[in-house]
Structure formats: C-alpha cells, structure tokens
Amino acid sequence: MAQWQLDVRRLLYEAQLNEVIEHPPTGEWATDAQNLANRFRRYWDEWFTFLSHS
C-alpha cells in the first residue's frame, strides 16, 4: 500500500473515531463508550503511528 493511501485511510479512520468520541451513543454502554473515548483522547498519536510506517 502506498503512503498516500495510508494517509487517506488515516484521515478517514480519525474522522470516524472523532465522530464517535464527540457524540457517544446513548444506551447501556455509554460508560464504556466514554472510557474508550477518553483513552483515544489520551493516546491519539500512538493509536495511529502504525499507519505512518510503510
């Protein structure tokens, strides 16, 4: 996979995750979703370093 393809995928994945983080779903698992959102916020750069390496 070319670097530009990884860059595009990274942007898409980040946008999808950000949507969930900013607007967590309601329901029984709201606490779990909030914990996951907090973890993503803390370790955002580390989650996506694998997409930067070719």
PQR file of N, CA, C, O and H, with PARSE charges and radii, in Angstrom:
ATOM      1  N   MET A   1       0.850  -1.171   0.000 -0.4000 1.5000
ATOM      2  CA  MET A   1       0.000   0.000   0.000 -0.0000 2.0000
ATOM      3  C   MET A   1       0.898   1.238   0.000  0.5500 1.7000
ATOM      4  O   MET A   1       1.862   1.323   0.761 -0.5500 1.4000
ATOM      5  N   ALA A   2       0.574   2.162  -0.840 -0.4000 1.5000
ATOM      6  CA  ALA A   2       1.362   3.392  -0.964 -0.0000 2.0000
ATOM      7  C   ALA A   2       1.114   4.318   0.230  0.5500 1.7000
ATOM      8  O   ALA A   2       0.079   4.241   0.893 -0.5500 1.4000
ATOM      9  H   ALA A   2      -0.209   2.092  -1.458  0.4000 1.0000
ATOM     10  N   GLN A   3       2.074   5.181   0.481 -0.4000 1.5000
ATOM     11  CA  GLN A   3       1.968   6.102   1.617 -0.0000 2.0000
ATOM     12  C   GLN A   3       0.743   7.001   1.508  0.5500 1.7000
ATOM     13  O   GLN A   3       0.084   7.267   2.513 -0.5500 1.4000
ATOM     14  H   GLN A   3       2.915   5.244  -0.058  0.4000 1.0000
ATOM     15  N   TRP A   4       0.430   7.469   0.314 -0.4000 1.5000
ATOM     16  CA  TRP A   4      -0.730   8.356   0.163 -0.0000 2.0000
ATOM     17  C   TRP A   4      -2.020   7.618   0.505  0.5500 1.7000
ATOM     18  O   TRP A   4      -2.963   8.225   1.014 -0.5500 1.4000
ATOM     19  H   TRP A   4       0.965   7.253  -0.503  0.4000 1.0000
ATOM     20  N   GLN A   5      -2.072   6.308   0.229 -0.4000 1.5000
ATOM     21  CA  GLN A   5      -3.261   5.533   0.581 -0.0000 2.0000
ATOM     22  C   GLN A   5      -3.388   5.412   2.099  0.5500 1.7000
ATOM     23  O   GLN A   5      -4.487   5.500   2.646 -0.5500 1.4000
ATOM     24  H   GLN A   5      -1.307   5.815  -0.185  0.4000 1.0000
ATOM     25  N   LEU A   6      -2.261   5.212   2.768 -0.4000 1.5000
ATOM     26  CA  LEU A   6      -2.279   5.163   4.230 -0.0000 2.0000
ATOM     27  C   LEU A   6      -2.715   6.496   4.814  0.5500 1.7000
ATOM     28  O   LEU A   6      -3.468   6.541   5.786 -0.5500 1.4000
ATOM     29  H   LEU A   6      -1.368   5.140   2.323  0.4000 1.0000
ATOM     30  N   ASP A   7      -2.239   7.581   4.218 -0.4000 1.5000
ATOM     31  CA  ASP A   7      -2.625   8.914   4.695 -0.0000 2.0000
ATOM     32  C   ASP A   7      -4.129   9.135   4.559  0.5500 1.7000
ATOM     33  O   ASP A   7      -4.763   9.697   5.452 -0.5500 1.4000
ATOM     34  H   ASP A   7      -1.627   7.545   3.428  0.4000 1.0000
ATOM     35  N   VAL A   8      -4.695   8.691   3.440 -0.4000 1.5000
ATOM     36  CA  VAL A   8      -6.138   8.840   3.222 -0.0000 2.0000
ATOM     37  C   VAL A   8      -6.907   7.994   4.225  0.5500 1.7000
ATOM     38  O   VAL A   8      -7.881   8.457   4.817 -0.5500 1.4000
ATOM     39  H   VAL A   8      -4.180   8.235   2.715  0.4000 1.0000
ATOM     40  N   ARG A   9      -6.469   6.754   4.415 -0.4000 1.5000
ATOM     41  CA  ARG A   9      -7.156   5.885   5.384 -0.0000 2.0000
ATOM     42  C   ARG A   9      -7.076   6.452   6.791  0.5500 1.7000
ATOM     43  O   ARG A   9      -8.047   6.407   7.547 -0.5500 1.4000
ATOM     44  H   ARG A   9      -5.677   6.377   3.934  0.4000 1.0000
ATOM     45  N   ARG A  10      -5.919   6.983   7.133 -0.4000 1.5000
ATOM     46  CA  ARG A  10      -5.767   7.564   8.466 -0.0000 2.0000
ATOM     47  C   ARG A  10      -6.772   8.689   8.678  0.5500 1.7000
ATOM     48  O   ARG A  10      -7.417   8.759   9.724 -0.5500 1.4000
ATOM     49  H   ARG A  10      -5.131   7.020   6.519  0.4000 1.0000
ATOM     50  N   LEU A  11      -6.906   9.568   7.691 -0.4000 1.5000
ATOM     51  CA  LEU A  11      -7.863  10.668   7.815 -0.0000 2.0000
ATOM     52  C   LEU A  11      -9.289  10.145   7.963  0.5500 1.7000
ATOM     53  O   LEU A  11     -10.062  10.670   8.765 -0.5500 1.4000
ATOM     54  H   LEU A  11      -6.382   9.511   6.841  0.4000 1.0000
ATOM     55  N   LEU A  12      -9.638   9.123   7.203 -0.4000 1.5000
ATOM     56  CA  LEU A  12     -10.983   8.549   7.300 -0.0000 2.0000
ATOM     57  C   LEU A  12     -11.223   7.924   8.669  0.5500 1.7000
ATOM     58  O   LEU A  12     -12.261   8.151   9.290 -0.5500 1.4000
ATOM     59  H   LEU A  12      -9.011   8.696   6.552  0.4000 1.0000
ATOM     60  N   TYR A  13     -10.254   7.133   9.136 -0.4000 1.5000
ATOM     61  CA  TYR A  13     -10.407   6.486  10.441 -0.0000 2.0000
ATOM     62  C   TYR A  13     -10.474   7.508  11.565  0.5500 1.7000
ATOM     63  O   TYR A  13     -11.270   7.370  12.495 -0.5500 1.4000
ATOM     64  H   TYR A  13      -9.411   6.948   8.632  0.4000 1.0000
ATOM     65  N   GLU A  14      -9.637   8.531  11.475 -0.4000 1.5000
ATOM     66  CA  GLU A  14      -9.659   9.574  12.502 -0.0000 2.0000
ATOM     67  C   GLU A  14     -11.003  10.298  12.516  0.5500 1.7000
ATOM     68  O   GLU A  14     -11.529  10.611  13.584 -0.5500 1.4000
ATOM     69  H   GLU A  14      -8.990   8.643  10.721  0.4000 1.0000
ATOM     70  N   ALA A  15     -11.555  10.563  11.347 -0.4000 1.5000
ATOM     71  CA  ALA A  15     -12.849  11.250  11.272 -0.0000 2.0000
ATOM     72  C   ALA A  15     -13.957  10.385  11.866  0.5500 1.7000
ATOM     73  O   ALA A  15     -14.820  10.887  12.587 -0.5500 1.4000
ATOM     74  H   ALA A  15     -11.128  10.309  10.479  0.4000 1.0000
ATOM     75  N   GLN A  16     -13.934   9.088  11.564 -0.4000 1.5000
ATOM     76  CA  GLN A  16     -14.954   8.188  12.101 -0.0000 2.0000
ATOM     77  C   GLN A  16     -14.840   8.077  13.615  0.5500 1.7000
ATOM     78  O   GLN A  16     -15.846   8.129  14.322 -0.5500 1.4000
ATOM     79  H   GLN A  16     -13.233   8.681  10.978  0.4000 1.0000
ATOM     80  N   LEU A  17     -13.623   7.926  14.111 -0.4000 1.5000
ATOM     81  CA  LEU A  17     -13.432   7.831  15.555 -0.0000 2.0000
ATOM     82  C   LEU A  17     -13.795   9.132  16.252  0.5500 1.7000
ATOM     83  O   LEU A  17     -14.395   9.121  17.326 -0.5500 1.4000
ATOM     84  H   LEU A  17     -12.806   7.883  13.536  0.4000 1.0000
ATOM     85  N   ASN A  18     -13.435  10.239  15.648 -0.4000 1.5000
ATOM     86  CA  ASN A  18     -13.753  11.534  16.243 -0.0000 2.0000
ATOM     87  C   ASN A  18     -15.260  11.732  16.341  0.5500 1.7000
ATOM     88  O   ASN A  18     -15.748  12.307  17.314 -0.5500 1.4000
ATOM     89  H   ASN A  18     -12.948  10.248  14.775  0.4000 1.0000
ATOM     90  N   GLU A  19     -15.991  11.268  15.353 -0.4000 1.5000
ATOM     91  CA  GLU A  19     -17.453  11.379  15.385 -0.0000 2.0000
ATOM     92  C   GLU A  19     -18.026  10.628  16.588  0.5500 1.7000
ATOM     93  O   GLU A  19     -18.914  11.134  17.275 -0.5500 1.4000
ATOM     94  H   GLU A  19     -15.594  10.802  14.562  0.4000 1.0000
ATOM     95  N   VAL A  20     -17.520   9.432  16.837 -0.4000 1.5000
ATOM     96  CA  VAL A  20     -17.995   8.642  17.980 -0.0000 2.0000
ATOM     97  C   VAL A  20     -17.552   9.278  19.291  0.5500 1.7000
ATOM     98  O   VAL A  20     -18.307   9.301  20.263 -0.5500 1.4000
ATOM     99  H   VAL A  20     -16.799   9.021  16.279  0.4000 1.0000
ATOM    100  N   ILE A  21     -16.326   9.792  19.315 -0.4000 1.5000
ATOM    101  CA  ILE A  21     -15.813  10.410  20.537 -0.0000 2.0000
ATOM    102  C   ILE A  21     -16.600  11.664  20.889  0.5500 1.7000
ATOM    103  O   ILE A  21     -16.946  11.879  22.051 -0.5500 1.4000
ATOM    104  H   ILE A  21     -15.713   9.774  18.526  0.4000 1.0000
ATOM    105  N   GLU A  22     -16.879  12.481  19.900 -0.4000 1.5000
ATOM    106  CA  GLU A  22     -17.595  13.730  20.149 -0.0000 2.0000
ATOM    107  C   GLU A  22     -19.084  13.514  20.413  0.5500 1.7000
ATOM    108  O   GLU A  22     -19.705  14.301  21.127 -0.5500 1.4000
ATOM    109  H   GLU A  22     -16.598  12.306  18.956  0.4000 1.0000
ATOM    110  N   HIS A  23     -19.652  12.468  19.852 -0.4000 1.5000
ATOM    111  CA  HIS A  23     -21.079  12.178  20.013 -0.0000 2.0000
ATOM    112  C   HIS A  23     -21.258  10.712  20.390  0.5500 1.7000
ATOM    113  O   HIS A  23     -21.703   9.908  19.571 -0.5500 1.4000
ATOM    114  H   HIS A  23     -19.147  11.828  19.272  0.4000 1.0000
ATOM    115  N   PRO A  24     -20.909  10.357  21.645 -0.5600 1.5000
ATOM    116  CA  PRO A  24     -21.018   8.956  22.053  0.2800 2.0000
ATOM    117  C   PRO A  24     -22.465   8.486  21.994  0.5500 1.7000
ATOM    118  O   PRO A  24     -23.386   9.255  22.271 -0.5500 1.4000
ATOM    119  N   PRO A  25     -22.660   7.237  21.637 -0.5600 1.5000
ATOM    120  CA  PRO A  25     -24.010   6.701  21.567  0.2800 2.0000
ATOM    121  C   PRO A  25     -24.647   6.628  22.950  0.5500 1.7000
ATOM    122  O   PRO A  25     -23.956   6.470  23.956 -0.5500 1.4000
ATOM    123  N   THR A  26     -25.952   6.745  22.986 -0.4000 1.5000
ATOM    124  CA  THR A  26     -26.666   6.608  24.253 -0.0000 2.0000
ATOM    125  C   THR A  26     -27.080   5.155  24.425  0.5500 1.7000
ATOM    126  O   THR A  26     -27.177   4.403  23.455 -0.5500 1.4000
ATOM    127  H   THR A  26     -26.513   6.874  22.169  0.4000 1.0000
ATOM    128  N   GLY A  27     -27.315   4.781  25.638 -0.4000 1.5000
ATOM    129  CA  GLY A  27     -27.728   3.416  25.907 -0.0000 2.0000
ATOM    130  C   GLY A  27     -26.962   2.843  27.082  0.5500 1.7000
ATOM    131  O   GLY A  27     -26.317   3.568  27.840 -0.5500 1.4000
ATOM    132  H   GLY A  27     -27.236   5.392  26.426  0.4000 1.0000
ATOM    133  N   GLU A  28     -27.045   1.538  27.220 -0.4000 1.5000
ATOM    134  CA  GLU A  28     -26.452   0.868  28.372 -0.0000 2.0000
ATOM    135  C   GLU A  28     -24.933   0.956  28.403  0.5500 1.7000
ATOM    136  O   GLU A  28     -24.338   0.949  29.481 -0.5500 1.4000
ATOM    137  H   GLU A  28     -27.569   0.949  26.605  0.4000 1.0000
ATOM    138  N   TRP A  29     -24.313   1.038  27.270 -0.4000 1.5000
ATOM    139  CA  TRP A  29     -22.851   1.021  27.247 -0.0000 2.0000
ATOM    140  C   TRP A  29     -22.241   2.409  27.123  0.5500 1.7000
ATOM    141  O   TRP A  29     -21.112   2.551  26.655 -0.5500 1.4000
ATOM    142  H   TRP A  29     -24.797   1.044  26.394  0.4000 1.0000
ATOM    143  N   ALA A  30     -22.971   3.424  27.533 -0.4000 1.5000
ATOM    144  CA  ALA A  30     -22.462   4.798  27.455 -0.0000 2.0000
ATOM    145  C   ALA A  30     -21.187   4.983  28.281  0.5500 1.7000
ATOM    146  O   ALA A  30     -20.281   5.699  27.854 -0.5500 1.4000
ATOM    147  H   ALA A  30     -23.889   3.309  27.913  0.4000 1.0000
ATOM    148  N   THR A  31     -21.103   4.357  29.441 -0.4000 1.5000
ATOM    149  CA  THR A  31     -19.904   4.467  30.278 -0.0000 2.0000
ATOM    150  C   THR A  31     -18.708   3.855  29.587  0.5500 1.7000
ATOM    151  O   THR A  31     -17.622   4.435  29.593 -0.5500 1.4000
ATOM    152  H   THR A  31     -21.839   3.775  29.787  0.4000 1.0000
ATOM    153  N   ASP A  32     -18.894   2.672  28.982 -0.4000 1.5000
ATOM    154  CA  ASP A  32     -17.802   2.039  28.246 -0.0000 2.0000
ATOM    155  C   ASP A  32     -17.369   2.901  27.074  0.5500 1.7000
ATOM    156  O   ASP A  32     -16.176   3.028  26.800 -0.5500 1.4000
ATOM    157  H   ASP A  32     -19.776   2.201  28.976  0.4000 1.0000
ATOM    158  N   ALA A  33     -18.329   3.492  26.383 -0.4000 1.5000
ATOM    159  CA  ALA A  33     -18.005   4.359  25.250 -0.0000 2.0000
ATOM    160  C   ALA A  33     -17.226   5.582  25.727  0.5500 1.7000
ATOM    161  O   ALA A  33     -16.295   6.024  25.054 -0.5500 1.4000
ATOM    162  H   ALA A  33     -19.298   3.389  26.605  0.4000 1.0000
ATOM    163  N   GLN A  34     -17.597   6.126  26.874 -0.4000 1.5000
ATOM    164  CA  GLN A  34     -16.891   7.292  27.411 -0.0000 2.0000
ATOM    165  C   GLN A  34     -15.474   6.921  27.816  0.5500 1.7000
ATOM    166  O   GLN A  34     -14.540   7.685  27.571 -0.5500 1.4000
ATOM    167  H   GLN A  34     -18.353   5.767  27.421  0.4000 1.0000
ATOM    168  N   ASN A  35     -15.300   5.756  28.434 -0.4000 1.5000
ATOM    169  CA  ASN A  35     -13.956   5.305  28.800 -0.0000 2.0000
ATOM    170  C   ASN A  35     -13.083   5.132  27.565  0.5500 1.7000
ATOM    171  O   ASN A  35     -11.917   5.526  27.566 -0.5500 1.4000
ATOM    172  H   ASN A  35     -16.058   5.135  28.634  0.4000 1.0000
ATOM    173  N   LEU A  36     -13.640   4.550  26.520 -0.4000 1.5000
ATOM    174  CA  LEU A  36     -12.898   4.376  25.277 -0.0000 2.0000
ATOM    175  C   LEU A  36     -12.559   5.727  24.656  0.5500 1.7000
ATOM    176  O   LEU A  36     -11.448   5.929  24.166 -0.5500 1.4000
ATOM    177  H   LEU A  36     -14.588   4.230  26.519  0.4000 1.0000
ATOM    178  N   ALA A  37     -13.513   6.644  24.678 -0.4000 1.5000
ATOM    179  CA  ALA A  37     -13.270   7.983  24.134 -0.0000 2.0000
ATOM    180  C   ALA A  37     -12.137   8.671  24.889  0.5500 1.7000
ATOM    181  O   ALA A  37     -11.280   9.310  24.277 -0.5500 1.4000
ATOM    182  H   ALA A  37     -14.415   6.479  25.076  0.4000 1.0000
ATOM    183  N   ASN A  38     -12.129   8.545  26.199 -0.4000 1.5000
ATOM    184  CA  ASN A  38     -11.058   9.149  26.996 -0.0000 2.0000
ATOM    185  C   ASN A  38      -9.705   8.533  26.663  0.5500 1.7000
ATOM    186  O   ASN A  38      -8.698   9.237  26.587 -0.5500 1.4000
ATOM    187  H   ASN A  38     -12.825   8.026  26.696  0.4000 1.0000
ATOM    188  N   ARG A  39      -9.685   7.229  26.465 -0.4000 1.5000
ATOM    189  CA  ARG A  39      -8.440   6.554  26.115 -0.0000 2.0000
ATOM    190  C   ARG A  39      -7.932   7.032  24.758  0.5500 1.7000
ATOM    191  O   ARG A  39      -6.735   7.274  24.597 -0.5500 1.4000
ATOM    192  H   ARG A  39     -10.504   6.657  26.526  0.4000 1.0000
ATOM    193  N   PHE A  40      -8.825   7.170  23.783 -0.4000 1.5000
ATOM    194  CA  PHE A  40      -8.414   7.665  22.472 -0.0000 2.0000
ATOM    195  C   PHE A  40      -7.866   9.078  22.568  0.5500 1.7000
ATOM    196  O   PHE A  40      -6.881   9.410  21.908 -0.5500 1.4000
ATOM    197  H   PHE A  40      -9.797   6.974  23.913  0.4000 1.0000
ATOM    198  N   ARG A  41      -8.491   9.905  23.379 -0.4000 1.5000
ATOM    199  CA  ARG A  41      -8.002  11.278  23.523 -0.0000 2.0000
ATOM    200  C   ARG A  41      -6.598  11.309  24.120  0.5500 1.7000
ATOM    201  O   ARG A  41      -5.755  12.101  23.699 -0.5500 1.4000
ATOM    202  H   ARG A  41      -9.290   9.635  23.916  0.4000 1.0000
ATOM    203  N   ARG A  42      -6.351  10.444  25.102 -0.4000 1.5000
ATOM    204  CA  ARG A  42      -5.044  10.425  25.762 -0.0000 2.0000
ATOM    205  C   ARG A  42      -3.939   9.910  24.847  0.5500 1.7000
ATOM    206  O   ARG A  42      -2.823  10.428  24.864 -0.5500 1.4000
ATOM    207  H   ARG A  42      -7.036   9.800  25.443  0.4000 1.0000
ATOM    208  N   TYR A  43      -4.250   8.886  24.042 -0.4000 1.5000
ATOM    209  CA  TYR A  43      -3.209   8.200  23.271 -0.0000 2.0000
ATOM    210  C   TYR A  43      -3.403   8.331  21.767  0.5500 1.7000
ATOM    211  O   TYR A  43      -3.005   7.444  21.012 -0.5500 1.4000
ATOM    212  H   TYR A  43      -5.157   8.465  24.028  0.4000 1.0000
ATOM    213  N   TRP A  44      -4.013   9.432  21.324 -0.4000 1.5000
ATOM    214  CA  TRP A  44      -4.393   9.607  19.915 -0.0000 2.0000
ATOM    215  C   TRP A  44      -3.228   9.365  18.960  0.5500 1.7000
ATOM    216  O   TRP A  44      -3.368   8.605  18.002 -0.5500 1.4000
ATOM    217  H   TRP A  44      -4.336  10.152  21.937  0.4000 1.0000
ATOM    218  N   ASP A  45      -2.086   9.996  19.203 -0.4000 1.5000
ATOM    219  CA  ASP A  45      -0.944   9.855  18.296 -0.0000 2.0000
ATOM    220  C   ASP A  45      -0.425   8.424  18.263  0.5500 1.7000
ATOM    221  O   ASP A  45      -0.035   7.934  17.204 -0.5500 1.4000
ATOM    222  H   ASP A  45      -1.972  10.613  19.981  0.4000 1.0000
ATOM    223  N   GLU A  46      -0.414   7.754  19.398 -0.4000 1.5000
ATOM    224  CA  GLU A  46       0.113   6.396  19.446 -0.0000 2.0000
ATOM    225  C   GLU A  46      -0.787   5.404  18.723  0.5500 1.7000
ATOM    226  O   GLU A  46      -0.294   4.419  18.172 -0.5500 1.4000
ATOM    227  H   GLU A  46      -0.731   8.152  20.259  0.4000 1.0000
ATOM    228  N   TRP A  47      -2.089   5.640  18.714 -0.4000 1.5000
ATOM    229  CA  TRP A  47      -3.005   4.722  18.041 -0.0000 2.0000
ATOM    230  C   TRP A  47      -2.746   4.676  16.544  0.5500 1.7000
ATOM    231  O   TRP A  47      -2.964   3.644  15.910 -0.5500 1.4000
ATOM    232  H   TRP A  47      -2.489   6.440  19.162  0.4000 1.0000
ATOM    233  N   PHE A  48      -2.286   5.778  15.975 -0.4000 1.5000
ATOM    234  CA  PHE A  48      -2.185   5.865  14.522 -0.0000 2.0000
ATOM    235  C   PHE A  48      -0.758   5.841  13.996  0.5500 1.7000
ATOM    236  O   PHE A  48      -0.547   6.068  12.805 -0.5500 1.4000
ATOM    237  H   PHE A  48      -2.109   6.616  16.491  0.4000 1.0000
ATOM    238  N   THR A  49       0.220   5.574  14.839 -0.4000 1.5000
ATOM    239  CA  THR A  49       1.592   5.537  14.339 -0.0000 2.0000
ATOM    240  C   THR A  49       1.789   4.402  13.350  0.5500 1.7000
ATOM    241  O   THR A  49       2.618   4.519  12.447 -0.5500 1.4000
ATOM    242  H   THR A  49       0.049   5.389  15.807  0.4000 1.0000
ATOM    243  N   PHE A  50       1.050   3.303  13.493 -0.4000 1.5000
ATOM    244  CA  PHE A  50       1.219   2.180  12.568 -0.0000 2.0000
ATOM    245  C   PHE A  50       0.838   2.565  11.146  0.5500 1.7000
ATOM    246  O   PHE A  50       1.319   1.945  10.197 -0.5500 1.4000
ATOM    247  H   PHE A  50       0.376   3.208  14.226  0.4000 1.0000
ATOM    248  N   LEU A  51      -0.008   3.563  10.973 -0.4000 1.5000
ATOM    249  CA  LEU A  51      -0.381   3.998   9.631 -0.0000 2.0000
ATOM    250  C   LEU A  51       0.691   4.887   9.005  0.5500 1.7000
ATOM    251  O   LEU A  51       0.668   5.126   7.798 -0.5500 1.4000
ATOM    252  H   LEU A  51      -0.399   4.067  11.743  0.4000 1.0000
ATOM    253  N   SER A  52       1.615   5.372   9.803 -0.4000 1.5000
ATOM    254  CA  SER A  52       2.660   6.248   9.283 -0.0000 2.0000
ATOM    255  C   SER A  52       3.861   5.470   8.753  0.5500 1.7000
ATOM    256  O   SER A  52       4.672   6.009   8.001 -0.5500 1.4000
ATOM    257  H   SER A  52       1.633   5.177  10.783  0.4000 1.0000
ATOM    258  N   HIS A  53       3.971   4.213   9.144 -0.4000 1.5000
ATOM    259  CA  HIS A  53       5.115   3.401   8.729 -0.0000 2.0000
ATOM    260  C   HIS A  53       4.763   2.602   7.492  0.5500 1.7000
ATOM    261  O   HIS A  53       3.670   2.045   7.386 -0.5500 1.4000
ATOM    262  H   HIS A  53       3.312   3.775   9.755  0.4000 1.0000
ATOM    263  N   SER A  54       5.703   2.549   6.551 -0.4000 1.5000
ATOM    264  CA  SER A  54       5.435   1.764   5.341 -0.0000 2.0000
ATOM    265  C   SER A  54       6.192   0.462   5.356  0.5500 1.7000
ATOM    266  O   SER A  54       6.085  -0.325   4.415 -0.5500 1.4000
ATOM    267  H   SER A  54       6.591   3.001   6.637  0.4000 1.0000
TER
END
